Each structure stands twice: as C-alpha cells, then as structure tokens.
Amino acid sequence: MSSEAPRVVVCGAGVIGASIAYHLALRGVASTVVERSEVACAASGKSGGFLALDWCDSSPLGPLARASYAMHAELARRIDIDYGYRQVTTFGVAARAAGGIGADNGDAGAAWLDGACTVYARLGGTDTTAQVHPRRFTRALMDEAQRLGATLVTGCVEGVEVTGAPPSVRGVRVDGAEMPADAVVIAMGPWTDSACAWLPLPRVDGLKGFSVTLEPTAPVPAQALFVDYVDAHGERLSPEIFARPDGQVYLCGLSDDQPLPDDPAGVSVDADATAMLARIAGHLSSAMGAGRVLKRNACYRPICADALPIMGQVPGVAGAFVASGHNCWGILNAPASGAAIAELITAGESTRVDLRPFTPARFSAAAASPVGRGATRPLPG
Ligand SMILES: Cc1cc2nc3c(=O)[nH]c(=O)nc-3n(C[C@H](O)[C@H](O)[C@H](O)COP(=O)(O)OP(=O)(O)OC[C@H]3O[C@@H](n4cnc5c(N)ncnc54)[C@H](O)[C@@H]3O)c2cc1C
C-alpha cells in the first residue's frame, strides 16, 4: 500500500461492515461500502440487539465482548442519533404451555409477567446487560461513516480481483465492473461463504431464526427475558424477549434448517414459527397476549465451524481482509470488531483487541467443513 490513504472497499453493510466503515472514517480513511440490498437488511436489522458484558467470558470472545460492551456505552454518548441504547435488567424465566407453573413475579420486579411463568434467576443487571435497536444502530454507524467521508454504493460484489505473485488485491468486481481497491474487507455475514470462491476463506454457514415484534397493551419495563419454555408436546424451546424503549417488544429464539437464499431479499418467513412466538408471548403476559403483532421476520446469523468469528488478514493475499461469523453476538461485538479491523488495515496490527483467536488461518482444509451450529445462546453461569 502507498503512504497515501488506502482505497478500501467494505463488502456488506450489516452491523460489521458499517462498524468497520465508521472506524476507518475515524482514522481518516474514507472507504466505499458496497451493499447488495439495503443497510441492515439482514440479521443486523432483524436481531435482538441484546448486549452483555460478561456472558462470553468463558470463551475466546470474552475480551472482544468486554471491549465492545464498554464501546457501546461510549458510542451512545458520542453519536448524536437515538438508536435505543439503554441498560436493562435480565431475567431467566420458566414457562409451560400446559400451565402448572406460575408465581407472583412482582417480587422479582416483573409483575407484568402475569401468565403461567416464573422468574427463576436474575441473569444480569443494568451494570452488565443493555440493548440497542439493531437496525437503527447499524444505520447510525453507517450514517456517521458517511458524514465522515465514506461512500455507500448499492451493488452486488461478484468477486475480488487479485494480481501478481505473491498475490495482492487490485479491486472488487461489482455488477460486472471492476472497482479499484488497495484493500477489501469481506463483511457479508452468512453470504461471506460465496467469497470462498474468490479467496482462501473457511466456510461460513447461515442459521435461520424467526422473530416477532409486537405492541403490548400496557407499558413494559426495561427488561430482557431468556425463557425456558416447554410447549404442549413437551418440546423445550428457548425464546428470548426484549422490551424496547419505543414501547414495542421483540421475541426470537425459534430456528430452522432452511438453506440460505442467494439473495438477502429472498429470506422467507414461516407463519407457524412466528405464530408460536406470539403464542408464547401470550402465555407469559396478558399485555403481550392482547397486543398487536407489528412484524414477523426471519434472518440468518453467520456461523463458522467453531462458532467463533473469522476476523483478520486473508492468508496469502495482501490487502484482503475478512470480518464475519459473529454468530449470536454480532450486535454486541460490532464496535470492537470494527475498530480492530480498521486498525489492522491502517496500522498493520490491532492493538485494541487480540485478533489471533479469530484468524481465518486457524482452519485447516479438513476442518473447513462441516459447519458447527450453536443453536442457542449460552447463558451466564
Ligand atoms: C434471530 C436473531 C437474533 C439475534 N440477536 C442478537 C442479539 O440480541 N445480540 C447480538 O449481539 N447479536 C444477535 N444476533 C446476531 C447478529 O444479528 C449477527 O451476528 C449480526 O447481525 C451479523 O452481522 P453481519 O454484518 O456480519 O451480517 P449481516 O447482517 O447478514 O449483513 C451482511 C450484509 O452483506 C450484504 N451482502 C451479502 N452479499 C453481498 C454481496 N455479494 N454484495 C454486497 N453486499 C452483500 C447483505 O445484503 C447484508 O446487508 C441475532 C441473530 C439472529 C438471527
């Protein structure tokens, strides 16, 4: 790379691509972000937006999560856009479709949970758990990046152009035309898998999850719920419920094995799965049960064989970088991931976060498949 600011193309405007563009802009690099559909059109716009300080402590994600959690508080102060950041209290809740379980949850501070359910644990307080509205957060990062000089281009990345020996990046192919670049970052969430045809990258799978957003009939406190739910057939489900500052309530936690469609706009919603989520909401609280369902959604979280992100330099191709595979913690981990990749591109190394556990080079050819799936989010303790 020359001593002038490198021409950086970021592929994908999910939360990871937007955070990289924002942090590059803070470092004086005005990147070009290429997005096939819309900013936050996929998981980054349809996820829970739950943040936890210490829930990843027992995994290599721990330091990344702690750094990101602190950065979320800092970003909410620094960025002059309201994207629904707030601290929340988080409970573990047991619920049964068949009833036979229930308590006065008022003692726990959750009197609004007046259905067949019991608060059995306090999983986090306002010092350790928080939330953002993920679509608004992603858009805020992208808006800020653009305000600081980044350019957003609508187009489909179809390949990476590489030249020379040893190979180095010359540009990306976007809708049939070459866009010159000194550095390219693949941040296409589960669609990063298509980049395996362009660069030596490990496989990234997409795990589909459903969600429902509803408007309760009474205000709901700033709480997040991780529910152990046994349905009428005895099947155990793990829905997650996040009350949002705009008065709406978001539920997710049901997944299925449908393959990732080629086009992010082609993700289908399953009526049975979303109806089930709405039913569970009704089992827990009359305010949710009588509420109006506003949105039914589906999206795919990106996941690698060991369920950890791939972040760093693509082995053997100068100027090629990847940031994907953030699994169920991409909204939480976007700030430090973006800062680390921006530092790696501009300064040659990441001092803020140790990226070694996430190097894409950790997978041997044999380990590159099959892809593992961490279907549920690990709870603390
Ligand atoms: C149901 C659900 C709930 C979740 N809840 C939480 C939570 O509470 N907290 C948390 O921290 N995380 C949560 N997650 C995880 C989080 O949403 C993801 O880890 C994160 O959104 C991944 O972001 P990304 O930018 O890597 O990918 P994506 O959001 O998938 O973005 C990738 C972008 O790349 C674009 N793209 C794809 N191919 C191309 C191409 N060829 N050219 C140009 N652009 C392209 C897509 O259009 C898309 O905009 C949840 C995930 C799911 C599914």
The ligand as an SDF file (V2000), in Angstrom:
LIG
                    3D

 53 58  0  0  0  0  0  0  0  0999 V2000
  -32.8880  -14.0340   15.3870 C   0  0  0  0  0  0  0  0  0  0  0  0
  -31.5460  -13.4300   15.7280 C   0  0  0  0  0  0  0  0  0  0  0  0
  -31.3740  -12.7160   16.9170 C   0  0  0  0  0  0  0  0  0  0  0  0
  -30.1200  -12.1610   17.2340 C   0  0  0  0  0  0  0  0  0  0  0  0
  -29.9830  -11.4680   18.4030 N   0  0  0  0  0  0  0  0  0  0  0  0
  -28.7830  -10.9000   18.7080 C   0  0  0  0  0  0  0  0  0  0  0  0
  -28.6280  -10.1540   19.9100 C   0  0  0  0  0  0  0  0  0  0  0  0
  -29.5880   -9.9990   20.6900 O   0  0  0  0  0  0  0  0  0  0  0  0
  -27.3970   -9.6180   20.1930 N   0  0  0  0  0  0  0  0  0  0  0  0
  -26.3280   -9.7870   19.3520 C   0  0  0  0  0  0  0  0  0  0  0  0
  -25.2360   -9.2990   19.6730 O   0  0  0  0  0  0  0  0  0  0  0  0
  -26.4520  -10.4690   18.1870 N   0  0  0  0  0  0  0  0  0  0  0  0
  -27.6510  -11.0340   17.8560 C   0  0  0  0  0  0  0  0  0  0  0  0
  -27.7860  -11.7670   16.7050 N   0  0  0  0  0  0  0  0  0  0  0  0
  -26.6130  -11.9280   15.8210 C   0  0  0  0  0  0  0  0  0  0  0  0
  -26.3880  -10.7210   14.9200 C   0  0  0  0  0  0  0  0  0  0  0  0
  -27.6150  -10.2890   14.3870 O   0  0  0  0  0  0  0  0  0  0  0  0
  -25.4260  -11.0920   13.7900 C   0  0  0  0  0  0  0  0  0  0  0  0
  -24.2520  -11.6830   14.3150 O   0  0  0  0  0  0  0  0  0  0  0  0
  -25.0080   -9.8380   13.0100 C   0  0  0  0  0  0  0  0  0  0  0  0
  -26.1400   -9.1100   12.6060 O   0  0  0  0  0  0  0  0  0  0  0  0
  -24.1790  -10.2160   11.7830 C   0  0  0  0  0  0  0  0  0  0  0  0
  -23.8460   -9.0100   11.1280 O   0  0  0  0  0  0  0  0  0  0  0  0
  -23.0640   -9.0190    9.7520 P   0  0  0  0  0  0  0  0  0  0  0  0
  -22.8270   -7.6060    9.3900 O   0  0  0  0  0  0  0  0  0  0  0  0
  -21.8970   -9.9450    9.8410 O   0  0  0  0  0  0  0  0  0  0  0  0
  -24.0700   -9.7340    8.7150 O   0  0  0  0  0  0  0  0  0  0  0  0
  -25.4520   -9.2960    8.0450 P   0  0  0  0  0  0  0  0  0  0  0  0
  -26.3080   -8.5360    8.9630 O   0  0  0  0  0  0  0  0  0  0  0  0
  -26.0020  -10.5550    7.4460 O   0  0  0  0  0  0  0  0  0  0  0  0
  -25.0110   -8.3050    6.8950 O   0  0  0  0  0  0  0  0  0  0  0  0
  -24.3750   -8.7620    5.7240 C   0  0  0  0  0  0  0  0  0  0  0  0
  -24.6890   -7.7550    4.6120 C   0  0  0  0  0  0  0  0  0  0  0  0
  -23.9660   -8.1310    3.4510 O   0  0  0  0  0  0  0  0  0  0  0  0
  -24.7910   -7.8910    2.3170 C   0  0  0  0  0  0  0  0  0  0  0  0
  -24.3300   -8.7230    1.2140 N   0  0  0  0  0  0  0  0  0  0  0  0
  -24.3960  -10.0700    1.0990 C   0  0  0  0  0  0  0  0  0  0  0  0
  -23.8570  -10.4730   -0.0560 N   0  0  0  0  0  0  0  0  0  0  0  0
  -23.4300   -9.3530   -0.6950 C   0  0  0  0  0  0  0  0  0  0  0  0
  -22.7920   -9.1230   -1.9430 C   0  0  0  0  0  0  0  0  0  0  0  0
  -22.4440  -10.1370   -2.7490 N   0  0  0  0  0  0  0  0  0  0  0  0
  -22.5130   -7.8410   -2.2960 N   0  0  0  0  0  0  0  0  0  0  0  0
  -22.8210   -6.7850   -1.4740 C   0  0  0  0  0  0  0  0  0  0  0  0
  -23.4460   -6.9690   -0.2780 N   0  0  0  0  0  0  0  0  0  0  0  0
  -23.7410   -8.2340    0.1080 C   0  0  0  0  0  0  0  0  0  0  0  0
  -26.1900   -8.2820    2.8040 C   0  0  0  0  0  0  0  0  0  0  0  0
  -27.1970   -7.7050    1.9910 O   0  0  0  0  0  0  0  0  0  0  0  0
  -26.1750   -7.7440    4.2280 C   0  0  0  0  0  0  0  0  0  0  0  0
  -26.6660   -6.4240    4.3150 O   0  0  0  0  0  0  0  0  0  0  0  0
  -29.0140  -12.3310   16.3580 C   0  0  0  0  0  0  0  0  0  0  0  0
  -29.1870  -13.0480   15.1550 C   0  0  0  0  0  0  0  0  0  0  0  0
  -30.4280  -13.5930   14.8450 C   0  0  0  0  0  0  0  0  0  0  0  0
  -30.5840  -14.3400   13.5490 C   0  0  0  0  0  0  0  0  0  0  0  0
  1  2  1  0
  2  3  1  0
  2 52  2  0
  3  4  2  0
  4  5  1  0
  4 50  1  0
  5  6  2  0
  6  7  1  0
  6 13  1  0
  7  8  2  0
  7  9  1  0
  9 10  1  0
 10 11  2  0
 10 12  1  0
 12 13  2  0
 13 14  1  0
 14 15  1  0
 14 50  1  0
 15 16  1  0
 16 17  1  0
 16 18  1  0
 18 19  1  0
 18 20  1  0
 20 21  1  0
 20 22  1  0
 22 23  1  0
 23 24  1  0
 24 25  2  0
 24 26  1  0
 24 27  1  0
 27 28  1  0
 28 29  2  0
 28 30  1  0
 28 31  1  0
 31 32  1  0
 32 33  1  0
 33 34  1  0
 33 48  1  0
 34 35  1  0
 35 36  1  0
 35 46  1  0
 36 37  1  0
 36 45  1  0
 37 38  2  0
 38 39  1  0
 39 40  1  0
 39 45  2  0
 40 41  1  0
 40 42  2  0
 42 43  1  0
 43 44  2  0
 44 45  1  0
 46 47  1  0
 46 48  1  0
 48 49  1  0
 50 51  2  0
 51 52  1  0
 52 53  1  0
M  END
$$$$
